[in-house]
Amino acid sequence: MTNITKDNQDTQIPSYYIKYHQKISKYIEDALSVAQEAKKKGLDISDKVESPIGYDLPDRIAKIHEIDISSRLRILLPELGKELTALKIAPRKLYLENTGEPLLKKD
C-alpha cells in the first residue's frame, strides 16, 4: 500500500501498520475526549488538555508552543541536532512572544 506522507513523499506502508495506527489514534482521540469533558465540567484546574497530538518531534513542539515552526524544525533538527536547533529557534520564539510579530531575519 502506498500513502502520501506529510511531506508529500510516497512511502510503502503495510496494511497491518495502518490498522494498528488507526486503532491507536482512535484510542487517543477517545482519551482526549474524556479529558476535555472532564475539564468542561470543572473537574480539573486548567481548561484545556495539556498534550496536543503531534506526529513527529517538530509537530509536537509547534503544537505545544502554539507557533508554526514545524517545517523549520524538520530542516534544522537533522542538520544541527536538538540542542543547537533549540538555541537557533529560541530567539525567534522570544521575539514573537514579546512583540507579537515573527522575526524575519534569515538564519
Phi and psi in radians as a Rosetta constraint file:
Dihedral C 1 N 2 CA 2 C 2 CIRCULARHARMONIC -1.883 0.35
Dihedral N 2 CA 2 C 2 N 3 CIRCULARHARMONIC 2.321 0.35
Dihedral C 2 N 3 CA 3 C 3 CIRCULARHARMONIC -2.220 0.35
Dihedral N 3 CA 3 C 3 N 4 CIRCULARHARMONIC 2.725 0.35
Dihedral C 3 N 4 CA 4 C 4 CIRCULARHARMONIC -1.682 0.35
Dihedral N 4 CA 4 C 4 N 5 CIRCULARHARMONIC 2.214 0.35
Dihedral C 4 N 5 CA 5 C 5 CIRCULARHARMONIC -1.458 0.35
Dihedral N 5 CA 5 C 5 N 6 CIRCULARHARMONIC 3.110 0.35
Dihedral C 5 N 6 CA 6 C 6 CIRCULARHARMONIC -1.053 0.35
Dihedral N 6 CA 6 C 6 N 7 CIRCULARHARMONIC -0.473 0.35
Dihedral C 6 N 7 CA 7 C 7 CIRCULARHARMONIC -1.631 0.35
Dihedral N 7 CA 7 C 7 N 8 CIRCULARHARMONIC 0.284 0.35
Dihedral C 7 N 8 CA 8 C 8 CIRCULARHARMONIC 1.047 0.35
Dihedral N 8 CA 8 C 8 N 9 CIRCULARHARMONIC 0.621 0.35
Dihedral C 8 N 9 CA 9 C 9 CIRCULARHARMONIC -1.865 0.35
Dihedral N 9 CA 9 C 9 N 10 CIRCULARHARMONIC 2.426 0.35
Dihedral C 9 N 10 CA 10 C 10 CIRCULARHARMONIC -1.302 0.35
Dihedral N 10 CA 10 C 10 N 11 CIRCULARHARMONIC 2.306 0.35
Dihedral C 10 N 11 CA 11 C 11 CIRCULARHARMONIC -2.391 0.35
Dihedral N 11 CA 11 C 11 N 12 CIRCULARHARMONIC 2.611 0.35
Dihedral C 11 N 12 CA 12 C 12 CIRCULARHARMONIC -1.577 0.35
Dihedral N 12 CA 12 C 12 N 13 CIRCULARHARMONIC 2.035 0.35
Dihedral C 12 N 13 CA 13 C 13 CIRCULARHARMONIC -2.123 0.35
Dihedral N 13 CA 13 C 13 N 14 CIRCULARHARMONIC 2.106 0.35
Dihedral C 13 N 14 CA 14 C 14 CIRCULARHARMONIC -1.087 0.35
Dihedral N 14 CA 14 C 14 N 15 CIRCULARHARMONIC 2.558 0.35
Dihedral C 14 N 15 CA 15 C 15 CIRCULARHARMONIC -1.078 0.35
Dihedral N 15 CA 15 C 15 N 16 CIRCULARHARMONIC -0.598 0.35
Dihedral C 15 N 16 CA 16 C 16 CIRCULARHARMONIC -1.133 0.35
Dihedral N 16 CA 16 C 16 N 17 CIRCULARHARMONIC -0.554 0.35
Dihedral C 16 N 17 CA 17 C 17 CIRCULARHARMONIC -1.229 0.35
Dihedral N 17 CA 17 C 17 N 18 CIRCULARHARMONIC -0.723 0.35
Dihedral C 17 N 18 CA 18 C 18 CIRCULARHARMONIC -1.078 0.35
Dihedral N 18 CA 18 C 18 N 19 CIRCULARHARMONIC -0.750 0.35
Dihedral C 18 N 19 CA 19 C 19 CIRCULARHARMONIC -1.100 0.35
Dihedral N 19 CA 19 C 19 N 20 CIRCULARHARMONIC -0.760 0.35
Dihedral C 19 N 20 CA 20 C 20 CIRCULARHARMONIC -1.056 0.35
Dihedral N 20 CA 20 C 20 N 21 CIRCULARHARMONIC -0.815 0.35
Dihedral C 20 N 21 CA 21 C 21 CIRCULARHARMONIC -1.077 0.35
Dihedral N 21 CA 21 C 21 N 22 CIRCULARHARMONIC -0.731 0.35
Dihedral C 21 N 22 CA 22 C 22 CIRCULARHARMONIC -1.101 0.35
Dihedral N 22 CA 22 C 22 N 23 CIRCULARHARMONIC -0.703 0.35
Dihedral C 22 N 23 CA 23 C 23 CIRCULARHARMONIC -1.113 0.35
Dihedral N 23 CA 23 C 23 N 24 CIRCULARHARMONIC -0.821 0.35
Dihedral C 23 N 24 CA 24 C 24 CIRCULARHARMONIC -1.125 0.35
Dihedral N 24 CA 24 C 24 N 25 CIRCULARHARMONIC -0.752 0.35
Dihedral C 24 N 25 CA 25 C 25 CIRCULARHARMONIC -1.068 0.35
Dihedral N 25 CA 25 C 25 N 26 CIRCULARHARMONIC -0.733 0.35
Dihedral C 25 N 26 CA 26 C 26 CIRCULARHARMONIC -1.095 0.35
Dihedral N 26 CA 26 C 26 N 27 CIRCULARHARMONIC -0.768 0.35
Dihedral C 26 N 27 CA 27 C 27 CIRCULARHARMONIC -1.034 0.35
Dihedral N 27 CA 27 C 27 N 28 CIRCULARHARMONIC -0.774 0.35
Dihedral C 27 N 28 CA 28 C 28 CIRCULARHARMONIC -1.147 0.35
Dihedral N 28 CA 28 C 28 N 29 CIRCULARHARMONIC -0.768 0.35
Dihedral C 28 N 29 CA 29 C 29 CIRCULARHARMONIC -1.038 0.35
Dihedral N 29 CA 29 C 29 N 30 CIRCULARHARMONIC -0.740 0.35
Dihedral C 29 N 30 CA 30 C 30 CIRCULARHARMONIC -1.118 0.35
Dihedral N 30 CA 30 C 30 N 31 CIRCULARHARMONIC -0.758 0.35
Dihedral C 30 N 31 CA 31 C 31 CIRCULARHARMONIC -1.122 0.35
Dihedral N 31 CA 31 C 31 N 32 CIRCULARHARMONIC -0.730 0.35
Dihedral C 31 N 32 CA 32 C 32 CIRCULARHARMONIC -1.127 0.35
Dihedral N 32 CA 32 C 32 N 33 CIRCULARHARMONIC -0.638 0.35
Dihedral C 32 N 33 CA 33 C 33 CIRCULARHARMONIC -1.106 0.35
Dihedral N 33 CA 33 C 33 N 34 CIRCULARHARMONIC -0.756 0.35
Dihedral C 33 N 34 CA 34 C 34 CIRCULARHARMONIC -1.097 0.35
Dihedral N 34 CA 34 C 34 N 35 CIRCULARHARMONIC -0.757 0.35
Dihedral C 34 N 35 CA 35 C 35 CIRCULARHARMONIC -1.112 0.35
Dihedral N 35 CA 35 C 35 N 36 CIRCULARHARMONIC -0.739 0.35
Dihedral C 35 N 36 CA 36 C 36 CIRCULARHARMONIC -1.122 0.35
Dihedral N 36 CA 36 C 36 N 37 CIRCULARHARMONIC -0.698 0.35
Dihedral C 36 N 37 CA 37 C 37 CIRCULARHARMONIC -1.109 0.35
Dihedral N 37 CA 37 C 37 N 38 CIRCULARHARMONIC -0.721 0.35
Dihedral C 37 N 38 CA 38 C 38 CIRCULARHARMONIC -1.095 0.35
Dihedral N 38 CA 38 C 38 N 39 CIRCULARHARMONIC -0.706 0.35
Dihedral C 38 N 39 CA 39 C 39 CIRCULARHARMONIC -1.201 0.35
Dihedral N 39 CA 39 C 39 N 40 CIRCULARHARMONIC -0.635 0.35
Dihedral C 39 N 40 CA 40 C 40 CIRCULARHARMONIC -1.098 0.35
Dihedral N 40 CA 40 C 40 N 41 CIRCULARHARMONIC -0.577 0.35
Dihedral C 40 N 41 CA 41 C 41 CIRCULARHARMONIC -1.436 0.35
Dihedral N 41 CA 41 C 41 N 42 CIRCULARHARMONIC -0.020 0.35
Dihedral C 41 N 42 CA 42 C 42 CIRCULARHARMONIC 1.377 0.35
Dihedral N 42 CA 42 C 42 N 43 CIRCULARHARMONIC 0.363 0.35
Dihedral C 42 N 43 CA 43 C 43 CIRCULARHARMONIC -1.451 0.35
Dihedral N 43 CA 43 C 43 N 44 CIRCULARHARMONIC 0.029 0.35
Dihedral C 43 N 44 CA 44 C 44 CIRCULARHARMONIC -2.433 0.35
Dihedral N 44 CA 44 C 44 N 45 CIRCULARHARMONIC 2.701 0.35
Dihedral C 44 N 45 CA 45 C 45 CIRCULARHARMONIC -1.313 0.35
Dihedral N 45 CA 45 C 45 N 46 CIRCULARHARMONIC -0.416 0.35
Dihedral C 45 N 46 CA 46 C 46 CIRCULARHARMONIC -1.721 0.35
Dihedral N 46 CA 46 C 46 N 47 CIRCULARHARMONIC 2.837 0.35
Dihedral C 46 N 47 CA 47 C 47 CIRCULARHARMONIC -1.833 0.35
Dihedral N 47 CA 47 C 47 N 48 CIRCULARHARMONIC 0.024 0.35
Dihedral C 47 N 48 CA 48 C 48 CIRCULARHARMONIC -2.364 0.35
Dihedral N 48 CA 48 C 48 N 49 CIRCULARHARMONIC 2.709 0.35
Dihedral C 48 N 49 CA 49 C 49 CIRCULARHARMONIC -1.280 0.35
Dihedral N 49 CA 49 C 49 N 50 CIRCULARHARMONIC 2.250 0.35
Dihedral C 49 N 50 CA 50 C 50 CIRCULARHARMONIC -1.304 0.35
Dihedral N 50 CA 50 C 50 N 51 CIRCULARHARMONIC -0.364 0.35
Dihedral C 50 N 51 CA 51 C 51 CIRCULARHARMONIC -1.968 0.35
Dihedral N 51 CA 51 C 51 N 52 CIRCULARHARMONIC 1.560 0.35
Dihedral C 51 N 52 CA 52 C 52 CIRCULARHARMONIC -1.171 0.35
Dihedral N 52 CA 52 C 52 N 53 CIRCULARHARMONIC 2.633 0.35
Dihedral C 52 N 53 CA 53 C 53 CIRCULARHARMONIC -1.354 0.35
Dihedral N 53 CA 53 C 53 N 54 CIRCULARHARMONIC 2.205 0.35
Dihedral C 53 N 54 CA 54 C 54 CIRCULARHARMONIC -2.192 0.35
Dihedral N 54 CA 54 C 54 N 55 CIRCULARHARMONIC 2.482 0.35
Dihedral C 54 N 55 CA 55 C 55 CIRCULARHARMONIC -1.672 0.35
Dihedral N 55 CA 55 C 55 N 56 CIRCULARHARMONIC -0.207 0.35
Dihedral C 55 N 56 CA 56 C 56 CIRCULARHARMONIC -2.667 0.35
Dihedral N 56 CA 56 C 56 N 57 CIRCULARHARMONIC 3.051 0.35
Dihedral C 56 N 57 CA 57 C 57 CIRCULARHARMONIC -1.011 0.35
Dihedral N 57 CA 57 C 57 N 58 CIRCULARHARMONIC -0.837 0.35
Dihedral C 57 N 58 CA 58 C 58 CIRCULARHARMONIC -1.056 0.35
Dihedral N 58 CA 58 C 58 N 59 CIRCULARHARMONIC -0.705 0.35
Dihedral C 58 N 59 CA 59 C 59 CIRCULARHARMONIC -1.121 0.35
Dihedral N 59 CA 59 C 59 N 60 CIRCULARHARMONIC -0.726 0.35
Dihedral C 59 N 60 CA 60 C 60 CIRCULARHARMONIC -1.157 0.35
Dihedral N 60 CA 60 C 60 N 61 CIRCULARHARMONIC -0.757 0.35
Dihedral C 60 N 61 CA 61 C 61 CIRCULARHARMONIC -1.077 0.35
Dihedral N 61 CA 61 C 61 N 62 CIRCULARHARMONIC -0.792 0.35
Dihedral C 61 N 62 CA 62 C 62 CIRCULARHARMONIC -1.058 0.35
Dihedral N 62 CA 62 C 62 N 63 CIRCULARHARMONIC -0.719 0.35
Dihedral C 62 N 63 CA 63 C 63 CIRCULARHARMONIC -1.259 0.35
Dihedral N 63 CA 63 C 63 N 64 CIRCULARHARMONIC -0.685 0.35
Dihedral C 63 N 64 CA 64 C 64 CIRCULARHARMONIC -1.107 0.35
Dihedral N 64 CA 64 C 64 N 65 CIRCULARHARMONIC -0.745 0.35
Dihedral C 64 N 65 CA 65 C 65 CIRCULARHARMONIC -1.593 0.35
Dihedral N 65 CA 65 C 65 N 66 CIRCULARHARMONIC -0.058 0.35
Dihedral C 65 N 66 CA 66 C 66 CIRCULARHARMONIC 0.962 0.35
Dihedral N 66 CA 66 C 66 N 67 CIRCULARHARMONIC 0.743 0.35
Dihedral C 66 N 67 CA 67 C 67 CIRCULARHARMONIC -2.355 0.35
Dihedral N 67 CA 67 C 67 N 68 CIRCULARHARMONIC 2.605 0.35
Dihedral C 67 N 68 CA 68 C 68 CIRCULARHARMONIC -1.530 0.35
Dihedral N 68 CA 68 C 68 N 69 CIRCULARHARMONIC 1.453 0.35
Dihedral C 68 N 69 CA 69 C 69 CIRCULARHARMONIC -2.150 0.35
Dihedral N 69 CA 69 C 69 N 70 CIRCULARHARMONIC 0.124 0.35
Dihedral C 69 N 70 CA 70 C 70 CIRCULARHARMONIC -1.073 0.35
Dihedral N 70 CA 70 C 70 N 71 CIRCULARHARMONIC -0.723 0.35
Dihedral C 70 N 71 CA 71 C 71 CIRCULARHARMONIC -1.096 0.35
Dihedral N 71 CA 71 C 71 N 72 CIRCULARHARMONIC -0.777 0.35
Dihedral C 71 N 72 CA 72 C 72 CIRCULARHARMONIC -1.117 0.35
Dihedral N 72 CA 72 C 72 N 73 CIRCULARHARMONIC -0.703 0.35
Dihedral C 72 N 73 CA 73 C 73 CIRCULARHARMONIC -1.130 0.35
Dihedral N 73 CA 73 C 73 N 74 CIRCULARHARMONIC -0.651 0.35
Dihedral C 73 N 74 CA 74 C 74 CIRCULARHARMONIC -1.097 0.35
Dihedral N 74 CA 74 C 74 N 75 CIRCULARHARMONIC -0.493 0.35
Dihedral C 74 N 75 CA 75 C 75 CIRCULARHARMONIC -1.403 0.35
Dihedral N 75 CA 75 C 75 N 76 CIRCULARHARMONIC -0.812 0.35
Dihedral C 75 N 76 CA 76 C 76 CIRCULARHARMONIC -1.299 0.35
Dihedral N 76 CA 76 C 76 N 77 CIRCULARHARMONIC -0.684 0.35
Dihedral C 76 N 77 CA 77 C 77 CIRCULARHARMONIC -0.994 0.35
Dihedral N 77 CA 77 C 77 N 78 CIRCULARHARMONIC -0.829 0.35
Dihedral C 77 N 78 CA 78 C 78 CIRCULARHARMONIC -1.147 0.35
Dihedral N 78 CA 78 C 78 N 79 CIRCULARHARMONIC -0.555 0.35
Dihedral C 78 N 79 CA 79 C 79 CIRCULARHARMONIC -1.320 0.35
Dihedral N 79 CA 79 C 79 N 80 CIRCULARHARMONIC -0.786 0.35
Dihedral C 79 N 80 CA 80 C 80 CIRCULARHARMONIC -1.919 0.35
Dihedral N 80 CA 80 C 80 N 81 CIRCULARHARMONIC -0.369 0.35
Dihedral C 80 N 81 CA 81 C 81 CIRCULARHARMONIC 1.501 0.35
Dihedral N 81 CA 81 C 81 N 82 CIRCULARHARMONIC 3.032 0.35
Dihedral C 81 N 82 CA 82 C 82 CIRCULARHARMONIC -1.148 0.35
Dihedral N 82 CA 82 C 82 N 83 CIRCULARHARMONIC -0.796 0.35
Dihedral C 82 N 83 CA 83 C 83 CIRCULARHARMONIC -1.164 0.35
Dihedral N 83 CA 83 C 83 N 84 CIRCULARHARMONIC -0.869 0.35
Dihedral C 83 N 84 CA 84 C 84 CIRCULARHARMONIC -1.196 0.35
Dihedral N 84 CA 84 C 84 N 85 CIRCULARHARMONIC -0.592 0.35
Dihedral C 84 N 85 CA 85 C 85 CIRCULARHARMONIC -1.091 0.35
Dihedral N 85 CA 85 C 85 N 86 CIRCULARHARMONIC -0.761 0.35
Dihedral C 85 N 86 CA 86 C 86 CIRCULARHARMONIC -1.050 0.35
Dihedral N 86 CA 86 C 86 N 87 CIRCULARHARMONIC -0.732 0.35
Dihedral C 86 N 87 CA 87 C 87 CIRCULARHARMONIC -1.158 0.35
Dihedral N 87 CA 87 C 87 N 88 CIRCULARHARMONIC -0.560 0.35
Dihedral C 87 N 88 CA 88 C 88 CIRCULARHARMONIC -1.338 0.35
Dihedral N 88 CA 88 C 88 N 89 CIRCULARHARMONIC -0.638 0.35
Dihedral C 88 N 89 CA 89 C 89 CIRCULARHARMONIC -1.433 0.35
Dihedral N 89 CA 89 C 89 N 90 CIRCULARHARMONIC -0.550 0.35
Dihedral C 89 N 90 CA 90 C 90 CIRCULARHARMONIC -0.919 0.35
Dihedral N 90 CA 90 C 90 N 91 CIRCULARHARMONIC -0.816 0.35
Dihedral C 90 N 91 CA 91 C 91 CIRCULARHARMONIC -1.046 0.35
Dihedral N 91 CA 91 C 91 N 92 CIRCULARHARMONIC -0.627 0.35
Dihedral C 91 N 92 CA 92 C 92 CIRCULARHARMONIC -1.128 0.35
Dihedral N 92 CA 92 C 92 N 93 CIRCULARHARMONIC -0.750 0.35
Dihedral C 92 N 93 CA 93 C 93 CIRCULARHARMONIC -1.142 0.35
Dihedral N 93 CA 93 C 93 N 94 CIRCULARHARMONIC -0.767 0.35
Dihedral C 93 N 94 CA 94 C 94 CIRCULARHARMONIC -1.098 0.35
Dihedral N 94 CA 94 C 94 N 95 CIRCULARHARMONIC -0.738 0.35
Dihedral C 94 N 95 CA 95 C 95 CIRCULARHARMONIC -1.086 0.35
Dihedral N 95 CA 95 C 95 N 96 CIRCULARHARMONIC -0.790 0.35
Dihedral C 95 N 96 CA 96 C 96 CIRCULARHARMONIC -1.060 0.35
Dihedral N 96 CA 96 C 96 N 97 CIRCULARHARMONIC -0.777 0.35
Dihedral C 96 N 97 CA 97 C 97 CIRCULARHARMONIC -1.107 0.35
Dihedral N 97 CA 97 C 97 N 98 CIRCULARHARMONIC -0.648 0.35
Dihedral C 97 N 98 CA 98 C 98 CIRCULARHARMONIC -1.490 0.35
Dihedral N 98 CA 98 C 98 N 99 CIRCULARHARMONIC -0.443 0.35
Dihedral C 98 N 99 CA 99 C 99 CIRCULARHARMONIC -2.008 0.35
Dihedral N 99 CA 99 C 99 N 100 CIRCULARHARMONIC -0.374 0.35
Dihedral C 99 N 100 CA 100 C 100 CIRCULARHARMONIC 1.397 0.35
Dihedral N 100 CA 100 C 100 N 101 CIRCULARHARMONIC 0.046 0.35
Dihedral C 100 N 101 CA 101 C 101 CIRCULARHARMONIC -2.112 0.35
Dihedral N 101 CA 101 C 101 N 102 CIRCULARHARMONIC 2.546 0.35
Dihedral C 101 N 102 CA 102 C 102 CIRCULARHARMONIC -1.245 0.35
Dihedral N 102 CA 102 C 102 N 103 CIRCULARHARMONIC 2.576 0.35
Dihedral C 102 N 103 CA 103 C 103 CIRCULARHARMONIC -1.401 0.35
Dihedral N 103 CA 103 C 103 N 104 CIRCULARHARMONIC 2.078 0.35
Dihedral C 103 N 104 CA 104 C 104 CIRCULARHARMONIC -1.626 0.35
Dihedral N 104 CA 104 C 104 N 105 CIRCULARHARMONIC -0.005 0.35
Dihedral C 104 N 105 CA 105 C 105 CIRCULARHARMONIC -1.042 0.35
Dihedral N 105 CA 105 C 105 N 106 CIRCULARHARMONIC 2.372 0.35
Dihedral C 105 N 106 CA 106 C 106 CIRCULARHARMONIC -1.341 0.35
Dihedral N 106 CA 106 C 106 N 107 CIRCULARHARMONIC 2.575 0.35
